[in-house]
């Protein structure tokens, strides 16, 4: 019986290794007949390396459709792209359509195979530096960088830069036109198809030039920004987009002579206008991480552009920018807005209240520039406020707020009205108010109608504000207390005690009176050190809160004092059932010796002995 064509095709796939190198009658007439859409879906869904995606694209045009329908994209600019861009001095002739300038096909195939295999070919690198001619990626990678057989990949070479034209027939080009041409692309990607698909590209950078080289093979270099613009023009349904500069490159200082170059900044308005309209109809989640702190000096109208085009945006995360919020229009679908290391307008809080009325999450972390403002958001549930400059007067009316983090320089006068607030992380020193509108002698920070707090993380050298917070919050269940006086290195090694921080002890008697439902007390290393230094004061505490779980995170200084302090706590807190002790790995007291010395005092408790190095343990807290 003669086999059906489908059956023969399956056998071809199952036994491809056994098939001789001669053409057989059962071979499909074209490779596209064998790689149907269903088969391609299965292949692409399992790929983990972008080089494999490129290989698939070179043998099956259906990969273009899969690429166009990707829903989640991430573009990363690497440090090597920056270095290569700034080190190159010559631009190769890249006039399209001149067949006489193309290299021999076998040579092109060899070069592409080197790229796809990830090999670092010394001979190729030498040839690049000698001739200053970069890599050519012809049709193989066209769908990845945003070009296709139908020419949907963007503009021609004469439109590569923002307003800078390059004519291959001209012999001169300005050396300041750095983003006209880029370096050979480096792929480091993962790709998938479907709702949760992702495409991660390690892409291009730019190049400077003094002359155009003629009579050389056709070479097309594309800047990182231009590659992003071209690729996004081919994507039909992008829901989630992240464009970023890698952390190592963010920390690299940009010279003063290059800070005005427009090809660096991802928040540059001209660059944004080149790609935002192409994804505006579908984009819902956006994150842009610009070059490091030097980007703060360049004012961007990014919010104006996004609010005008992307009406479906739900989440925005912007980092390392200087943002003008004045011309932002209403963004009614936006529910989450995050700014990190960003400079904004003096009255930006007012703009957020007026233009982002449906926000549920607002995070301002390391934000500069806010002077005065009134934040009034009816649906805001989570607020992380980290102002790096001291504001004057800030008022907040947040009826739905449940979680609040304050880690900043305290304003001269600040009031927060949040009747549903339950979880608070508090890390700031609160002075007495100096503003004329405040009550004489009152604190600069006041909580209004906050009576349902359940968890509080408090870090400060003064505990006056703590008393104001706990009074009236009889449902407080979990409490963390610390003094930020311990210095740790980047590797977590303990470096010593900060001498300028005052060591105070909170009123545990007040906690016992105001917090009858307190079950978990977590003491940080700074407060533990203060209690060690004032152990007689601790011994004189008459009444302790009725906690059942005590968590001690410490850097013990003296064995005798630490054991005495622990014995005082477990003896005086008669409701205690569980004790968790975290000893720092580089503390003056050896952790093993400490745990051995306290065995008799804690044998009646459920004891957990652990160590810590870089970060404290907050696993018991909802926040």
Secondary structure, DSSP 4 states (H G I P E B T S, - for coil): -PPPHHHHHHHHHHTGGGS-SS--TTS-SSHHHHS-HHHHHHHHHH---HHHHHHHHHH-THHHHHHHT--EEEEEE-HHHHHHHHH---EE---TT-GGGPPPHHHHHHHHHHHHHT---HHHHHHHHHHT------GGGTTTTT--TTS-S---GGGSSSS----TT-SB--TT-TBSEE--------B--STT--EEEE---EE--SBEEPSS-------HHHHHHHHHTT-S---EEEEEE-HHHHTSPPPTTTTT-TTT-TT-HHHHHHHHHHHTTT--EEEEE-SSGGGGGSEE-HHHHHHHH-TT--EEEEEEEEE--TT----TT--EEEEEEEE--TTHHHHHHHH-TT-SEEEEEEEE---EEEEE-TT--EEEEEESS--SEEEEE-TT--EEEEESPPPSEEEEE-TT--EEEEE----B--STTSPTT-BSEEEES-----EEEEE-S--HHHHHHHTT-TT--EEEEE-S-EEE-TT--EEEE-TTS------HHHHHHH-TT--EEEE-HHHHHHHHHTHHHHHT-------SEEEEEE----HHHHHHHHHHHHHH-TT--EEEEEEETT-SS-HHHHHHHTHHHHTTSEEEEEEESSS---TT---
